[in-house]
Amino acid sequence: MGSQESRPATTRSNLPPHRWHRVEDPDREAVVGAYEAVIAGAGPAGLTAALELTRHGRRCVVIEADPHLVGGISRTDVYKGYRFDIGGHRFFSKSPEVNAFWDEVLGDQFLRRPRLSRIYYDRKFFHYPLRPVDALLKLGPLRSVRILASYLKARLKPIEPERSFEDWIVNRFGRTLFDIFFKTYTEKVWGMPTSAISADWAAQRIKGLSLIKAALSALRIGLPGRGGEVVKTLIEEFKYPRLGPGQMWEAVRDRVQEGGGSVQLGRRVDRIEHDGRSINAFVSVDPEGRTTRYLGRHFLSTMPIRHLINAMSPAAPDEVREAAAGLRYRDFLTVVLIVNRAETFPDTWIYVHDPCVRLGRVQNFKNWSPEMVPDPNTSSLGLEYFCFEGDDLWGMSDADLIELGRREIDTIGLVPGSSVIDGCVVRMPKAYPVYDDSYRDRVAVIRRWLSRFDNLELAGRNGMHKYNNQDHSMMTALLAARNILGLGSYDTWKVNTDAEYHEEGGDDASSDLAGRAVPRRVEAA
């Protein structure tokens, strides 16, 4: 067993000297101390906070469970030279600070990509956001008449009160268009009927959009939102890293390490030691079963709240553990198919609304960036399936999933199944925090208990149980880092969906300002 002592300058008066004990015995423990901050999770939030800290000369360590990749759900996986996203990530934000961060890190490595996303239904492609003229022509005259009649009926006699997602969409698009373009896909993604999903998700997720606004947008007639802002659903161009979103977070990792920080992979937080007022250590376990105790002055968690609470030592009170156990997640898997065609279809991604397949969305990685594909004579497609961990989809073997993907891509006619020459599968647990009818109360219980810890910050999608974009995760992390740096006293729960901080947000633990709204069940009348 050997040990290494760090430079004395890094020692804090209230922390032990930095030391690392290398051990081969899995029953022994390596100890790391004297970090200004210990960060759990190397996704956008964790790495953004780490870079902000190192910019100010503060030593930090980021510990990540994945043994190979950083970036969390914004990572880029590689299979035989083919690069692919976990869901496809546009780099678009209304936050000048987030945009400046991205540009500083990657600069000329960004491509400007035109957005082309369409809906696949009934063996036809429809522009998305919907262009009414395009949709009506492709649906045919009889169905078009039914759509227009349904729309007029909805406008003359809207559903009141407007309680469910179904109610909200029907009131703005009519029931016939709802059945065609909204119902099947939404139920694939969230695994629950649209009549049981609260209307607040549609009100925010499709904010500012109606059949009339979509039609005027298609005709280039401006209907700006408040202050002239762009409706996010309607943006037509975005930035994208040349080698995929993982390129961004690999570059941030490198900057953190060049600045004196550390990013350590294959370290899953297994225990969080505390004295009831402060966090004392994050204890991790590596794939060989060896443990490492990370001591520090400040701690930042981006890992799922459910795991955070379960790792507490001493254990959290029963009501807090019960609240955490009740938090739910929607999981996700990507079946990557390599096809022996130089060109397939022009879209960056396609929403599959057709109920004849389980497939939910298709990414065309070559159209995000040509450098995602090593052989220009081939293409790679990412077939996305939404599921719950442990269900039949999640439990399928990789071979069976690849065969399912080949069969379904052939069924919908995007490419012939015979053109598929290879494939792989990536599973992403806890991709989407679920907003069910009890999540607000559960998160409130957890937040009240965690507020006792004076050196713990939460940030990011799973760290706050908030379904958000990466710019929102980044902004919560920047503010958490500034709390650690003593540059202010920010409430990260007051970051809104556009990655803007609003001091006037609610102070109570049930405030739900941060993150995009996601489906939750209709509340009882």
C-alpha positions as CSV (number, residue, x, y, z in Angstrom):
1,M,0.0,0.0,0.0
2,G,1.4,3.4,-0.9
3,S,0.2,7.0,-0.2
4,Q,0.8,10.4,-1.7
5,E,0.6,13.7,0.2
6,S,-0.7,16.8,-1.7
7,R,0.8,20.3,-1.4
8,P,0.2,21.9,2.0
9,A,-1.5,24.9,0.4
10,T,-4.6,22.8,-0.3
11,T,-5.1,22.0,3.4
12,R,-8.0,23.7,5.2
13,S,-8.1,24.2,8.9
14,N,-11.3,22.2,9.4
15,L,-10.3,19.4,7.1
16,P,-7.7,16.6,7.3
17,P,-4.6,16.8,5.0
18,H,-5.3,15.5,1.5
19,R,-4.3,11.9,1.2
20,W,-4.9,9.0,-1.1
21,H,-4.3,5.5,0.1
22,R,-4.0,2.9,-2.7
23,V,-5.4,-0.4,-1.5
24,E,-5.9,-3.8,-3.2
25,D,-8.1,-5.3,-0.5
26,P,-11.8,-4.5,-1.3
27,D,-12.6,-4.5,2.4
28,R,-10.3,-1.5,2.9
29,E,-11.1,2.1,2.1
30,A,-9.2,4.8,0.3
31,V,-9.6,8.3,1.7
32,V,-9.6,11.6,-0.1
33,G,-9.8,14.8,1.7
34,A,-9.4,18.6,1.6
35,Y,-11.6,19.3,-1.4
36,E,-13.4,22.6,-1.4
37,A,-16.4,20.8,-3.0
38,V,-17.4,17.2,-3.8
39,I,-19.8,16.8,-6.6
40,A,-21.9,13.7,-7.4
41,G,-22.6,13.3,-11.1
42,A,-20.7,14.3,-14.2
43,G,-23.7,15.3,-16.3
44,P,-24.3,18.9,-17.5
45,A,-25.1,20.1,-14.0
46,G,-22.2,18.5,-12.2
47,L,-19.6,19.5,-14.7
48,T,-20.9,23.1,-15.1
49,A,-20.6,23.6,-11.3
50,A,-17.1,22.1,-11.3
51,L,-15.9,24.4,-14.1
52,E,-17.4,27.4,-12.3
53,L,-15.6,26.5,-9.1
54,T,-12.2,25.8,-10.8
55,R,-12.5,29.2,-12.7
56,H,-12.4,30.7,-9.2
57,G,-9.4,28.7,-8.1
58,R,-11.4,26.2,-5.9
59,R,-10.4,22.6,-5.8
60,C,-13.2,20.2,-6.5
61,V,-13.8,16.6,-7.4
62,V,-16.6,15.2,-9.5
63,I,-17.5,11.5,-8.9
64,E,-19.4,9.7,-11.6
65,A,-21.0,6.2,-11.6
66,D,-20.5,5.6,-15.3
67,P,-17.1,3.9,-15.8
68,H,-16.4,5.4,-19.3
69,L,-18.5,8.5,-20.2
70,V,-19.3,11.9,-18.9
71,G,-22.4,14.0,-19.9
72,G,-25.2,12.0,-18.3
73,I,-28.1,11.8,-20.7
74,S,-26.3,14.4,-22.8
75,R,-23.4,12.1,-23.5
76,T,-22.3,10.7,-26.8
77,D,-21.9,6.9,-27.1
78,V,-19.7,5.3,-29.7
79,Y,-20.1,1.9,-31.4
80,K,-17.5,0.8,-34.0
81,G,-16.8,4.5,-34.8
82,Y,-20.5,5.4,-35.0
83,R,-21.4,8.2,-32.6
84,F,-24.9,8.7,-31.2
85,D,-26.9,10.7,-28.7
86,I,-29.2,9.5,-26.0
87,G,-32.3,11.3,-27.4
88,G,-30.8,14.0,-29.5
89,H,-29.7,17.3,-27.9
90,R,-30.2,20.7,-29.5
91,F,-28.0,23.5,-28.2
92,F,-30.6,26.3,-28.0
93,S,-31.2,28.5,-25.0
94,K,-32.8,31.9,-24.3
95,S,-30.1,32.4,-21.6
96,P,-27.2,34.6,-22.8
97,E,-25.1,33.2,-20.0
98,V,-25.6,29.6,-21.0
99,N,-25.0,30.5,-24.7
100,A,-21.8,32.3,-23.7
101,F,-20.7,29.2,-21.7
102,W,-21.3,26.9,-24.7
103,D,-19.4,29.2,-27.1
104,E,-16.5,29.7,-24.8
105,V,-16.0,25.9,-24.4
106,L,-16.5,24.7,-28.0
107,G,-16.4,27.8,-30.2
108,D,-15.9,26.8,-33.8
109,Q,-16.7,23.2,-33.0
110,F,-20.4,24.0,-33.3
111,L,-22.4,23.4,-36.4
112,R,-25.5,25.4,-37.3
113,R,-28.1,22.8,-38.1
114,P,-31.5,23.4,-39.8
115,R,-34.3,21.8,-37.9
116,L,-36.4,19.3,-39.9
117,S,-38.6,17.2,-37.7
118,R,-41.7,15.5,-38.9
119,I,-44.5,13.3,-37.7
120,Y,-44.9,9.8,-39.2
121,Y,-48.5,8.7,-39.4
122,D,-50.4,6.4,-41.8
123,R,-47.3,6.0,-44.0
124,K,-47.1,9.7,-44.5
125,F,-44.8,12.5,-43.2
126,F,-46.3,15.6,-41.7
127,H,-44.3,18.7,-40.8
128,Y,-43.8,19.4,-37.1
129,P,-44.7,21.9,-35.8
130,L,-47.9,21.2,-37.7
131,R,-48.5,23.1,-40.9
132,P,-52.2,23.0,-41.4
133,V,-52.2,23.2,-45.2
134,D,-49.6,20.4,-45.4
135,A,-51.5,18.3,-42.9
136,L,-54.9,18.8,-44.6
137,L,-53.6,17.9,-48.0
138,K,-51.9,14.7,-46.8
139,L,-54.9,13.6,-44.8
140,G,-57.2,13.8,-47.7
141,P,-60.4,15.8,-48.3
142,L,-62.8,13.8,-46.2
143,R,-60.6,13.6,-43.1
144,S,-59.7,17.3,-43.6
145,V,-63.4,18.2,-43.5
146,R,-63.7,16.2,-40.3
147,I,-60.7,18.0,-38.8
148,L,-62.0,21.5,-39.7
149,A,-65.4,20.6,-38.4
150,S,-63.9,19.2,-35.2
151,Y,-61.8,22.3,-34.7
152,L,-64.7,24.7,-35.2
153,K,-66.8,22.7,-32.7
154,A,-64.0,22.9,-30.2
155,R,-63.7,26.6,-30.6
156,L,-67.5,27.2,-30.4
157,K,-68.0,24.8,-27.5
158,P,-64.7,24.2,-25.6
159,I,-64.4,21.7,-22.9
160,E,-64.8,23.3,-19.5
161,P,-63.2,23.0,-17.1
162,E,-60.0,22.2,-18.9
163,R,-58.5,19.6,-16.6
164,S,-56.6,17.0,-18.7
165,F,-54.0,17.1,-21.4
166,E,-56.7,15.7,-23.7
167,D,-59.0,18.6,-22.9
168,W,-56.2,21.2,-23.5
169,I,-55.3,19.8,-27.0
170,V,-58.8,19.2,-28.1
171,N,-59.8,22.8,-27.3
172,R,-56.9,24.2,-29.5
173,F,-56.8,21.6,-32.3
174,G,-60.1,19.7,-32.3
175,R,-60.6,16.1,-31.3
176,T,-59.9,14.6,-34.7
177,L,-56.4,16.2,-35.0
178,F,-55.8,15.3,-31.3
179,D,-56.5,11.6,-32.1
180,I,-54.2,11.6,-35.1
181,F,-51.2,13.6,-33.9
182,F,-51.2,13.8,-30.1
183,K,-52.8,10.8,-28.4
184,T,-50.7,7.9,-29.5
185,Y,-47.3,9.5,-29.2
186,T,-48.0,11.0,-25.8
187,E,-49.2,7.7,-24.4
188,K,-46.1,6.0,-25.8
189,V,-43.7,8.5,-24.1
190,W,-45.4,8.6,-20.7
191,G,-47.1,5.2,-20.4
192,M,-50.4,6.7,-19.2
193,P,-53.6,7.7,-20.9
194,T,-53.9,11.3,-22.1
195,S,-57.2,11.7,-20.2
196,A,-55.4,11.0,-17.0
197,I,-52.6,13.6,-17.6
198,S,-53.1,17.1,-16.2
199,A,-53.6,20.0,-18.6
200,D,-50.7,22.0,-17.1
201,W,-48.2,19.9,-19.0
202,A,-49.7,20.8,-22.4
203,A,-50.0,24.5,-21.3
204,Q,-46.2,24.7,-20.8
205,R,-44.8,22.1,-23.2
206,I,-46.7,23.5,-26.2
207,K,-46.8,27.0,-24.8
208,G,-48.2,29.7,-27.0
209,L,-49.1,27.2,-29.8
210,S,-52.6,26.7,-31.4
211,L,-53.9,25.7,-34.8
212,I,-54.1,29.3,-35.8
213,K,-50.6,30.2,-34.6
214,A,-49.2,27.1,-36.3
215,A,-50.9,28.2,-39.5
216,L,-49.6,31.8,-39.3
217,S,-46.1,30.5,-38.5
218,A,-46.2,28.3,-41.6
219,L,-47.2,31.4,-43.6
220,R,-44.4,33.4,-41.9
221,I,-46.8,35.8,-40.3
222,G,-45.3,36.8,-37.0
223,L,-47.1,36.2,-33.8
224,P,-44.4,36.8,-31.2
225,G,-44.9,36.0,-27.6
226,R,-44.5,38.5,-24.8
227,G,-41.6,40.8,-25.5
228,G,-41.1,39.3,-29.0
229,E,-39.8,36.0,-27.7
230,V,-39.6,32.9,-29.9
231,V,-41.9,30.0,-29.1
232,K,-39.4,27.2,-28.5
233,T,-41.6,24.6,-30.3
234,L,-41.2,26.6,-33.5
235,I,-37.4,27.2,-33.7
236,E,-36.0,26.2,-37.1
237,E,-32.2,26.2,-36.4
238,F,-30.0,25.2,-33.6
239,K,-26.3,24.7,-32.7
240,Y,-24.9,21.2,-32.4
241,P,-21.3,20.0,-31.6
242,R,-19.4,18.5,-34.5
243,L,-18.9,15.2,-32.6
244,G,-22.2,15.2,-30.7
245,P,-23.2,16.6,-27.3
246,G,-20.6,14.5,-25.5
247,Q,-17.9,16.6,-27.1
248,M,-19.1,19.6,-25.0
249,W,-19.0,17.7,-21.7
250,E,-15.7,16.0,-22.5
251,A,-14.2,19.4,-23.2
252,V,-15.7,20.8,-19.9
253,R,-14.2,17.7,-18.1
254,D,-10.8,18.5,-19.6
255,R,-11.0,22.2,-18.5
256,V,-11.9,21.2,-15.0
257,Q,-8.9,18.9,-14.7
258,E,-6.6,21.5,-16.3
259,G,-7.8,23.9,-13.7
260,G,-6.8,21.7,-10.8
261,G,-10.1,19.8,-10.3
262,S,-10.6,16.1,-10.6
263,V,-13.2,14.0,-12.5
264,Q,-13.3,10.3,-11.4
265,L,-15.3,7.7,-13.3
266,G,-16.7,4.4,-12.1
267,R,-17.4,5.8,-8.7
268,R,-21.1,5.4,-7.6
269,V,-22.1,7.2,-4.4
270,D,-23.0,4.5,-1.9
271,R,-23.2,6.3,1.4
272,I,-23.5,10.0,2.5
273,E,-22.2,10.6,6.0
274,H,-23.6,13.4,8.0
275,D,-24.1,14.7,11.6
276,G,-27.6,16.0,11.2
277,R,-26.5,19.5,10.3
278,S,-23.7,19.1,7.7
279,I,-22.6,16.6,5.2
280,N,-19.2,15.1,6.1
281,A,-18.4,12.8,3.2
282,F,-19.6,11.1,0.1
283,V,-18.5,7.5,0.1
284,S,-18.3,5.8,-3.3
285,V,-17.9,2.2,-4.5
286,D,-16.1,1.3,-7.7
287,P,-16.8,-1.7,-10.0
288,E,-14.3,-3.9,-8.0
289,G,-16.1,-3.1,-4.8
290,R,-13.5,-0.8,-3.4
291,T,-14.8,2.2,-1.5
292,T,-13.5,5.8,-1.4
293,R,-14.4,8.4,1.2
294,Y,-14.5,12.0,-0.2
295,L,-14.3,14.7,2.4
296,G,-15.0,18.3,1.7
297,R,-16.3,21.6,2.9
298,H,-19.2,21.7,0.4
299,F,-21.2,19.0,-1.4
300,L,-23.4,19.2,-4.5
301,S,-25.6,16.3,-5.6
302,T,-27.0,15.8,-9.1
303,M,-27.9,12.2,-8.6
304,P,-31.6,11.1,-8.3
305,I,-33.2,12.4,-5.1
306,R,-34.4,8.9,-4.4
307,H,-30.8,7.6,-4.4
308,L,-29.6,10.6,-2.4
309,I,-32.0,9.9,0.4
310,N,-31.4,6.1,0.4
311,A,-27.7,6.8,0.8
312,M,-28.0,8.9,3.9
313,S,-26.1,7.7,6.9
314,P,-27.5,7.9,9.5
315,A,-30.7,7.1,7.7
316,A,-33.3,9.8,7.0
317,P,-36.5,9.7,8.9
318,D,-39.2,7.2,7.8
319,E,-41.4,9.8,6.2
320,V,-38.5,11.2,4.2
321,R,-37.5,7.7,3.0
322,E,-41.1,6.9,2.1
323,A,-41.4,10.1,0.1
324,A,-38.2,9.3,-1.8
325,A,-39.3,5.8,-2.5
326,G,-42.5,7.1,-4.1
327,L,-40.7,9.2,-6.7
328,R,-41.1,7.6,-10.1
329,Y,-39.1,7.8,-13.4
330,R,-39.8,7.0,-17.0
331,D,-36.9,5.1,-18.6
332,F,-35.6,5.0,-22.1
333,L,-33.7,2.8,-24.5
334,T,-32.1,3.5,-27.9
335,V,-31.7,0.8,-30.5
336,V,-29.0,2.0,-32.9
337,L,-29.2,0.5,-36.4
338,I,-26.4,0.7,-38.9
339,V,-27.8,0.7,-42.5
340,N,-25.8,0.3,-45.7
341,R,-27.2,3.4,-47.3
342,A,-25.5,6.7,-47.8
343,E,-28.8,8.6,-47.5
344,T,-32.0,7.6,-45.8
345,F,-34.4,10.5,-45.1
346,P,-33.7,14.3,-44.7
347,D,-35.0,14.7,-41.1
348,T,-32.9,15.2,-38.0
349,W,-35.6,13.3,-36.1
350,I,-39.0,11.9,-36.7
351,Y,-41.9,11.4,-34.2
352,V,-43.6,8.1,-34.8
353,H,-47.3,8.6,-34.0
354,D,-48.5,5.5,-35.8
355,P,-50.0,3.0,-33.3
356,C,-48.9,-0.1,-35.3
357,V,-45.4,0.0,-33.8
358,R,-44.0,0.5,-30.3
359,L,-41.3,2.8,-31.7
360,G,-41.6,6.4,-30.4
361,R,-39.0,8.5,-32.2
362,V,-36.2,8.1,-34.7
363,Q,-32.9,10.1,-34.7
364,N,-31.0,10.4,-38.0
365,F,-27.5,11.0,-36.5
366,K,-25.8,11.7,-39.9
367,N,-28.1,14.7,-40.3
368,W,-27.2,16.1,-36.9
369,S,-23.5,16.0,-38.0
370,P,-21.9,14.1,-40.9
371,E,-19.0,13.2,-38.5
372,M,-21.3,11.1,-36.4
373,V,-20.9,8.4,-39.1
374,P,-17.4,7.0,-39.9
375,D,-18.3,5.5,-43.3
376,P,-20.0,8.0,-45.7
377,N,-21.6,5.1,-47.5
378,T,-23.6,4.1,-44.4
379,S,-26.0,5.8,-42.1
380,S,-27.0,5.3,-38.4
381,L,-30.5,5.6,-37.0
382,G,-31.4,5.8,-33.3
383,L,-34.8,4.1,-32.6
384,E,-36.1,5.3,-29.3
385,Y,-38.4,3.3,-27.0
386,F,-39.9,4.7,-23.8
387,C,-40.4,2.2,-21.0
388,F,-40.3,1.5,-17.3
389,E,-37.2,-0.3,-15.9
390,G,-38.1,-3.9,-15.5
391,D,-41.0,-4.1,-18.1
392,D,-41.0,-6.3,-21.1
393,L,-39.1,-3.8,-23.4
394,W,-36.5,-3.1,-20.8
395,G,-35.9,-6.8,-20.2
396,M,-35.5,-7.8,-23.8
397,S,-32.1,-9.0,-24.9
398,D,-30.1,-6.7,-27.1
399,A,-30.4,-9.1,-30.0
400,D,-34.2,-9.2,-29.7
401,L,-34.4,-5.4,-29.4
402,I,-32.2,-5.0,-32.6
403,E,-34.5,-7.4,-34.4
404,L,-37.6,-5.5,-33.1
405,G,-36.1,-2.3,-34.4
406,R,-35.2,-3.8,-37.8
407,R,-38.7,-5.1,-38.1
408,E,-40.4,-1.9,-37.1
409,I,-38.3,0.4,-39.3
410,D,-39.3,-1.9,-42.1
411,T,-43.0,-1.8,-41.1
412,I,-43.2,2.0,-41.3
413,G,-41.2,2.1,-44.5
414,L,-38.4,4.4,-43.5
415,V,-35.7,2.0,-44.7
416,P,-35.9,-1.7,-45.7
417,G,-35.2,-4.0,-42.9
418,S,-32.7,-5.8,-45.2
419,S,-30.5,-2.7,-45.2
420,V,-29.7,-3.1,-41.5
421,I,-26.1,-4.5,-41.2
422,D,-25.4,-4.0,-37.5
423,G,-26.7,-2.5,-34.3
424,C,-26.4,-2.0,-30.6
425,V,-28.6,-1.0,-27.6
426,V,-28.2,1.6,-24.9
427,R,-30.4,1.7,-21.9
428,M,-30.9,4.9,-19.9
429,P,-32.6,4.5,-16.6
430,K,-34.3,7.5,-14.9
431,A,-34.4,9.5,-18.1
432,Y,-37.5,11.5,-17.2
433,P,-38.7,12.3,-13.7
434,V,-42.4,11.6,-13.5
435,Y,-44.8,14.2,-12.2
436,D,-47.6,12.0,-10.8
437,D,-50.4,13.3,-8.4
438,S,-48.2,13.0,-5.3
439,Y,-44.7,14.1,-6.5
440,R,-45.1,17.7,-5.3
441,D,-45.9,16.6,-1.7
442,R,-43.1,14.0,-1.8
443,V,-40.5,16.5,-3.0
444,A,-41.7,19.1,-0.5
445,V,-41.1,16.6,2.4
446,I,-37.6,15.8,1.1
447,R,-36.7,19.5,0.6
448,R,-37.8,20.4,4.1
449,W,-35.6,17.7,5.6
450,L,-32.6,18.5,3.4
451,S,-32.8,22.2,4.3
452,R,-31.1,21.4,7.6
453,F,-27.8,20.6,5.9
454,D,-25.8,23.9,5.6
455,N,-23.3,22.6,3.0
456,L,-25.5,20.6,0.6
457,E,-26.6,21.9,-2.8
458,L,-28.9,20.2,-5.3
459,A,-28.8,20.8,-9.1
460,G,-29.8,19.2,-12.4
461,R,-32.7,17.1,-13.7
462,N,-32.6,14.2,-11.4
463,G,-30.9,16.1,-8.6
464,M,-34.0,18.2,-8.3
465,H,-36.6,15.7,-9.8
466,K,-37.2,18.3,-12.5
467,Y,-37.8,17.4,-16.2
468,N,-35.7,20.1,-17.8
469,N,-33.4,20.9,-20.7
470,Q,-29.6,21.0,-20.2
471,D,-29.6,24.8,-20.1
472,H,-31.8,24.7,-17.1
473,S,-29.6,22.1,-15.4
474,M,-26.6,24.3,-16.2
475,M,-28.1,27.4,-14.7
476,T,-29.1,25.6,-11.4
477,A,-25.5,24.4,-11.2
478,L,-24.0,27.8,-11.9
479,L,-26.1,29.2,-9.0
480,A,-25.2,26.3,-6.7
481,A,-21.5,26.9,-7.4
482,R,-21.9,30.6,-6.6
483,N,-23.5,29.7,-3.3
484,I,-20.5,27.6,-2.6
485,L,-18.2,30.5,-3.6
486,G,-20.0,32.9,-1.4
487,L,-21.0,35.1,-4.4
488,G,-24.6,35.2,-3.4
489,S,-27.5,33.3,-1.8
490,Y,-29.4,31.8,-4.6
491,D,-32.4,29.5,-4.5
492,T,-31.8,27.1,-7.4
493,W,-35.5,26.2,-7.3
494,K,-36.3,29.7,-8.7
495,V,-34.7,29.0,-12.0
496,N,-37.5,29.0,-14.6
497,T,-37.9,26.9,-17.8
498,D,-35.9,29.4,-19.9
499,A,-32.8,29.1,-17.5
500,E,-33.6,32.5,-16.0
501,Y,-33.4,33.2,-12.2
502,H,-36.4,35.0,-10.7
503,E,-36.0,36.2,-7.2
504,E,-39.8,36.7,-6.8
505,G,-40.5,32.9,-7.1
506,G,-42.3,31.2,-4.3
507,D,-40.3,30.4,-1.2
508,D,-42.3,27.3,0.0
509,A,-41.0,23.8,-0.7
510,S,-43.9,23.0,-2.9
511,S,-42.9,25.7,-5.4
512,D,-42.7,24.2,-8.9
513,L,-41.0,27.0,-10.9
514,A,-38.0,25.0,-12.1
515,G,-38.1,22.6,-15.0
516,R,-40.5,21.9,-17.8
517,A,-43.9,20.6,-16.8
518,V,-44.3,16.9,-17.4
519,P,-47.4,14.8,-17.3
520,R,-49.0,14.4,-13.9
521,R,-52.3,12.8,-13.2
522,V,-55.5,14.9,-13.2
523,E,-56.3,16.0,-9.6
524,A,-59.6,14.8,-8.2
525,A,-62.4,17.3,-8.7
